[in-house]
Amino acid sequence: MSIDGEAFKAAMARWATGVTIVTSRAGDEIHGMTVSDFSGVSLDPPLVSVCAAKSSNTHGVIQKGRVFSVNVLGADQQALSNRFASKKDEFRRFEGLDCETASTGAPLIPGALVSFDCRVVAEHDAGDHVIWVGRVESVTQGGGEPLVYFGGGYRGLAPA
Ligand SMILES: Cc1cc2nc3c(=O)[nH]c(=O)nc-3n(C[C@H](O)[C@H](O)[C@H](O)COP(=O)(O)O)c2cc1C
């Protein structure tokens, strides 16, 4: 028996997450999208994972380039989150952004709370997504408060 897709989405919406932009590079091609399915995986070696829809352009670029960066967005970066999630102007998402290039070649999003520069060490088929596991080669620390996603909308952190 399988649960209804809408019920599953509604259930997952009760899980509060941070918001990241995952970028990648394959040769001259750079791409990136908004991702909430990010997780730390291992301390030694340092591993993280991201889940990318097989239908996404970003998945295709990670598949070719075998690198990605995860950029954790700050509370003031909601517009960037929307830009990197929207299909409108999907190949112009980096326009006007002054991105540094990480050692893997993946672009780093300016103003992020923290960025993880990763090289792919494993990929796991998972339904309509692929779980990409990356070894963290470097971390770039920013600062500030995180952008939070909950119930299908953006939130900020509040003291408990
Ligand atoms: C808050 C938020 C979180 C998202 N998380 C993911 C995610 O974890 N994995 C994913 O594949 N898509 C996620 N998306 C959807 C992609 O950002 C969106 O489909 C994007 O247009 C894909 O771009 P691309 O096909 O150019 O790579 C998320 C969107 C939003 C707004």
The ligand as an ORCA input file, in Angstrom:
! r2SCAN-3c Opt
* xyz 0 1
  C      12.733     25.824     -0.345
  C      12.981     24.896     -1.532
  C      13.667     23.711     -1.352
  C      13.925     22.851     -2.424
  N      14.616     21.693     -2.201
  C      14.906     20.878     -3.243
  C      15.681     19.702     -3.011
  O      16.092     19.393     -1.876
  N      15.981     18.907     -4.088
  C      15.529     19.218     -5.348
  O      15.804     18.451     -6.293
  N      14.783     20.334     -5.596
  C      14.484     21.169     -4.568
  N      13.754     22.313     -4.795
  C      13.250     22.601     -6.158
  C      14.332     23.158     -7.111
  O      15.004     24.275     -6.541
  C      13.654     23.609     -8.435
  O      12.947     22.528     -8.990
  C      14.649     24.181     -9.455
  O      13.924     24.907    -10.430
  C      15.482     23.133    -10.173
  O      16.370     23.811    -11.021
  P      17.187     23.119    -12.198
  O      16.267     22.140    -12.920
  O      17.586     24.279    -13.117
  O      18.362     22.453    -11.598
  C      13.463     23.189     -3.735
  C      12.770     24.405     -3.917
  C      12.535     25.245     -2.839
  C      11.793     26.552     -3.067
*
